[in-house]
Amino acid sequence: MSERLRITEIFHSLQGEARTVGLPTVFVRLTGCPLRCHYCDSEYAFYGGEYREMDEVIASVQSFGARHVCVTGGEPLAQKACIPLLQKLCDLGYQVSLETSGAMDISDVDPRVSRVVDIKTPDSGEVDKNRWQNLPLLTTNDQIKFVLCSRQDYDWARMICDHHQLWDKTELLFSPSFQQLPLKSLAEWILADRLPVRMQVQLHKFIWGDVPGH
């Protein structure tokens, strides 16, 4: 059973976020998530899915011929088999990233994986789920993402970066909640405060819209 994964979808698209934005990437979306952020754009991955053997998942990834693989969800680390999947993808020479909510322990993730760890803000509705023990584990290979819904979220994120001394620890991503926080507002706040962060938008949504499979 440990070599089976519950899969919502495997698809080939452009990476819409984070360090490898714009690069052709295979996405492996695992089913299930213990969080319920109010802005979630993958609620369809909370339930359903199909159990697939590890070798079948790997073969599906290989069929697209891409160098980059992103394992996402839902919350991928909610499935124990996610850890060996990440290791096997790295062993095969893929550039692998993991998108995780920040609520699960990341200590067993292969260090070759770029861990994109969300820190949930107050406006997400899930701020109490943040696993702060993850922060000391992060390296320059990893990334921290704040999805921001308001000025209050932005100020809170700055405070967290100060308190945990994150500015120089790893790459910081400030992302406006889609169609909730104006892009111009966030851009101007970052520039005014001279923050050493990367503002990111969800590229795939501007190309294909907010639909599954992209």
Secondary structure, 3 states (H helix, E strand, C coil): CCCEEEEEEEEEEECCCCCCCCCEEEEEEECCCCCCCCCCCCHHHCCCCEEEEHHHHHHHHHCCCCCEEEEECCCHHHCCCHHHHHHHHHHCCCEEEEEECCCCCCCCCCCCCEEEEECCCHHHCCHHHCCHHHHHHCCCCCEEEEEECCHHHHHHHHHHHHHCCCCCCCEEEEEECCCCCCHHHHHHHHHHHCCCCEECCCHHHHHHCCCCCC
